[in-house]
Amino acid sequence: MQEAKKKLILDSLSSVMPYLVYPHELRATVEKVLNESPDLDAFLERFRQSISAEEDQTHKTDGQIFVNELKKKKLH
């Protein structure tokens, strides 16, 4: 994945950290999926699959907060 896309993902994660209930768990998930993804679209798809597999609704919400921020930054 391009460095600019990695930076976009990590910047998005950093900006939502104060709003998350489980920030360290989300960071671990993001880093794992980031290392497995060749591009931003693949990252988003794999991340969504990972979050949808979560049973805890709070983890899902944390993931959605991050995805929303990433989409917002991606469009700008």
N, C-alpha and C positions, 0 to 999 in steps of 0.2 A: 504494500500500500504506500502511496505517496506520503512524504513527510507532512505536507500541508493538510492532508486528510486526517492523519494521526493527530496533528495539533488541534484541528477542529474538534475531533472527538474528545480529546483530553481537556481542551478549554471548556467544552460544553459540560463535561463532568465536573470540573472545578467550580463552575458557576452555580451548579445546583446543589453542591455538597451541603450547604447550610440548611437546605430544605428537606433533606432525606432523613429517614428514621434509621436506616442501616447503611450509612455511607461507605463503610469499609467493605461490606459484602458486595455492594454494587460496584465499587472500584475493582474488586477482584474479578467479578464477572466481566466487566468492560475490558480489562486487560487480557483476560483469557480469550475472549471472543476477538479482540483486536489482533492478537497474535495468530489467530486461525483464519483471518479474513484477507483476501487479496485486494478488496476495494470497499468503498463506503457502502454501496448497495448490499454487498454480501455481508458486511458488518451488521447493518440494520436488520437484515433478514435473520441472521443467526442470533443476534441479540434478542429480537422479538421472540424467537422460538425458545430461547433460554429462559426468558422472563415468563412466558406463558406456561412453562413447565413448573413454575413455582406454585406451591400450594398456599403459601402465606400471602394474603391480599396486600399486606403492607409492602412486601418485596415487589409485588407487581406494580403497586403505585409508585414506588421509588423508581422503578424501571421506566414507567410511563413519563414521569417528570423529566427524566434524562432524555428520553426519545423526543419529547416535545421541544426541549431546549436545543437539541441537536438539529432537528428539522428547522427550527427558527433560524439558527446560525447558518445552516446550509443554504437557505434561501437568500441570505444577505451577502 
